[in-house]
């Protein structure tokens, strides 16, 4: 569980990120979850957009994806959401939430 201060820090660093994945009319598939999980291992923070054809609620989708991947929902606004998960591999760890810094 991340604190409000950590969540604000993650929102700040994710502001300039472009969405890495798009969720379309097929919704959240196993292949999509696998791709997001791999991206989280390499990047730690991922922005995802939901297309209008998906007809999904952004907050519900964000929470569901985060829960399935063991990640933290950082923000869900408009048709985009951001999730964070600390990388399992030491060499890909870029975000230090204790010090609120990007390495």
C-alpha positions as CSV (number, residue, x, y, z in Angstrom):
1,X,0.0,0.0,0.0
2,X,1.4,3.4,-1.0
3,X,0.9,6.6,0.9
4,X,-0.8,9.7,-0.5
5,X,2.6,11.4,-0.8
6,X,4.0,8.5,-2.7
7,X,0.9,8.5,-5.0
8,X,1.4,12.2,-5.7
9,X,5.1,11.6,-6.5
10,X,4.1,8.8,-8.9
11,X,1.5,11.0,-10.6
12,X,4.1,13.7,-11.0
13,X,6.6,11.5,-12.7
14,X,4.0,9.8,-14.9
15,X,2.6,13.1,-16.2
16,X,4.8,13.2,-19.3
17,X,4.5,9.5,-20.1
18,X,2.6,8.3,-23.2
19,X,0.2,5.4,-22.9
20,X,2.0,2.2,-23.5
21,X,-1.2,0.0,-24.0
22,X,-4.7,0.6,-25.3
23,X,-7.7,-1.4,-24.2
24,X,-10.1,-1.8,-27.1
25,X,-13.4,-3.6,-27.7
26,X,-12.0,-6.9,-26.6
27,X,-11.5,-5.6,-23.1
28,X,-8.9,-6.9,-20.7
29,X,-7.5,-10.1,-22.1
30,X,-4.8,-12.5,-20.8
31,X,-2.4,-11.4,-23.5
32,X,-2.9,-7.7,-22.5
33,X,-2.3,-8.6,-18.8
34,X,0.9,-10.5,-19.8
35,X,2.2,-7.5,-21.8
36,X,1.4,-5.0,-19.0
37,X,3.1,-7.3,-16.5
38,X,6.3,-7.4,-18.6
39,X,6.2,-3.6,-19.1
40,X,5.8,-3.1,-15.3
41,X,8.9,-5.3,-14.7
42,X,10.9,-3.1,-17.0
43,X,9.4,0.4,-16.3
44,X,7.7,0.1,-12.9
45,X,5.1,2.6,-13.9
46,X,2.7,2.3,-16.9
47,X,0.1,4.6,-18.4
48,X,-2.8,2.8,-20.2
49,X,-5.6,4.3,-22.3
50,X,-9.1,2.9,-22.8
51,X,-10.6,3.4,-26.2
52,X,-14.3,4.5,-26.5
53,X,-15.2,1.3,-28.2
54,X,-14.3,-0.7,-25.0
55,X,-17.2,0.7,-23.1
56,X,-15.4,0.2,-19.8
57,X,-15.3,2.4,-16.7
58,X,-11.8,3.7,-16.2
59,X,-11.6,3.4,-12.4
60,X,-13.1,-0.1,-12.3
61,X,-10.7,-1.3,-15.1
62,X,-7.7,0.3,-13.3
63,X,-8.6,-1.4,-10.0
64,X,-9.2,-4.8,-11.7
65,X,-5.9,-4.7,-13.7
66,X,-3.9,-3.6,-10.7
67,X,-5.5,-6.3,-8.5
68,X,-4.7,-9.1,-11.1
69,X,-1.1,-7.9,-11.5
70,X,-0.3,-7.2,-7.9
71,X,0.2,-3.6,-8.7
72,X,-0.9,-0.3,-7.2
73,X,-3.5,1.9,-8.9
74,X,-2.0,5.4,-9.0
75,X,-4.6,7.4,-10.9
76,X,-7.6,7.0,-13.2
77,X,-8.8,10.0,-15.0
78,X,-10.7,10.5,-18.2
79,X,-9.9,7.5,-20.4
80,X,-6.4,6.9,-19.0
81,X,-5.0,5.2,-15.9
82,X,-1.7,4.7,-14.3
83,X,-0.4,1.7,-12.4
84,X,2.8,1.1,-10.5
85,X,4.6,-2.1,-9.4
86,X,8.1,-2.4,-8.1
87,X,10.3,-4.4,-10.5
88,X,11.3,-7.9,-9.5
89,X,14.7,-7.4,-11.1
90,X,17.2,-5.1,-9.4
91,X,18.6,-3.8,-12.7
92,X,15.2,-2.3,-13.7
93,X,14.4,-0.6,-10.4
94,X,14.3,3.1,-11.2
95,X,11.8,4.5,-8.6
96,X,12.6,4.8,-4.9
97,X,9.4,5.5,-3.1
98,X,11.0,5.7,0.3
99,X,13.2,8.7,-0.9
100,X,10.7,9.8,-3.5
101,X,13.4,9.9,-6.2
102,X,13.9,8.5,-9.7
103,X,17.3,6.8,-10.0
